Amino acid sequence: MIRSLWISKTGLDAQQTQMDVIANNLANVSTTG
């Protein structure tokens, strides 16, 4: 039970990181460099 929750948390953390990267890229889409 605890292992499955840990696996779920790891997956959610990875998804959150991916969303953070996408949001950052969109926020900086009009900047140069």
QUIHUTA-V873777 format. One record per helix or strand. SS is the DSSP state (2 for helix, 1 for strand). FROM is the first residue (numbers start at 1). TO is the last residue. If there is no record, write none. Layout:
# QUIHUTA-V873777
[[SS FROM TO] [SS FROM TO]]
This chain:
# QUIHUTA-V873777
[[2 2 27]]
